[in-house]
Amino acid sequence: MPQPGELVFESPKRGKPPIHFLDLTAAERKKAVSELGLPGFRADQVSKHVFEHLDKRPEDWSDVPLDARTAITQALMPELLEPVRTIECDDGETVKTLWRLHDSSLVESVLMRYPNRVTMCISSQAGCGMNCPFCATGQAGLTRNLSTAEIFGQVLAGAQALARDEIAGGPGRVSNVVFMGMGEPLANYNAVMGAIHRIIDPSPEGLGISARGVTVSTVGLVPRIKQLATEGLPVTLALSLHAPDNELRDTLVPINTRWSVEEVLDALWEYADVSKRRVSIEYALIKDINDQPERARLLAQRCQGQLVHVNLIPLNPTPGSKWTASRKEDERAFVRILENAGVAVTVRDTRGREIDGACGQLAALE
Ligand code: SAH
């Protein structure tokens, strides 16, 4: 039975992409390959090329006969993500890609290289239905859910580029994946779970990236947070709180009218409890809107005694927005109040700002 309000999250089927090898589990790949009249073990061979060797071209699958390569690529590997534009900054260590999907929908992913890790920020939906007024993606509404292959394909493309020494800083690997691009990942639950499995499961199932390096960021769909807690995967959960009181959060994160600050924080603490993982709270600091000392105090009070880390994000103003980032002194005061209350807090670095790094801004330009 759908819960009241659940219909909101159902995306139109229009534009659904064709099934891809990357949508399938290892067992399903075997079955799909057998149905092409090929021996099932060809699926494992191809999986090793895809997930272990990060081979981009079927020509490199030297242990797979040519006719099998052709049959598998034609039936199971349709082109799903076409790069339309890439933009670099930070001397090429931040790379943002705009992808066109088979139905012309546009989504973005960003690769960010740091001295000891590489983080990929990926999209889970084309557009978003959550309608947060400060977010570029929210302005255009939801086009559709992405498939597992479309979501995971963004990570795979980054992993391939790193392996092939195409990113500044030499060959490397993806160590972290954050669902902080376009879309609300928990509103596309099954496809996102599939993508998480391709990311964390060891080869030949997936890339074998540590689950601890994966962060799912949500506006706070409480039933889905509870469901995620039952999966038994040590992924990090980040809640986009942005206000500690219902009156303001109702306007900044409209789904708050369905699940209140109290309900969503209870679900967050429960997730921390069950997963034994520190959870995150994201809080975009917006000048004179949510950056007052009394809001910092209320946030600190709500975080008391919890396994939580608060991530403050200076607002990245969207084109035409009346809102802007907080004054530096207000930001510092906000941080100090949380620190003095013993709450772990950092201000997020603003990597990629000069390439419209924040969610949805490149697609909105196009
Ligand atoms: N739908 C998910 C994930 C997408 S966005 C979520 O809301 O959590 C990832 C983070 O960027 C969220 O915390 C979101 O609120 C924040 N964000 C969106 N637009 C922003 C902007 N213009 N400036 C700063 N942070 C922004």
Residues whose N, C-alpha, C, O or C-beta is under 5 A from the ligand:
A	BS01	SAH	F134 C135 A136 F179 M180 G181 G183 E184 P185 S217 T218 V219 S240 E282 A284 I313 P314 L315 N316 P317 T318 A358 C359
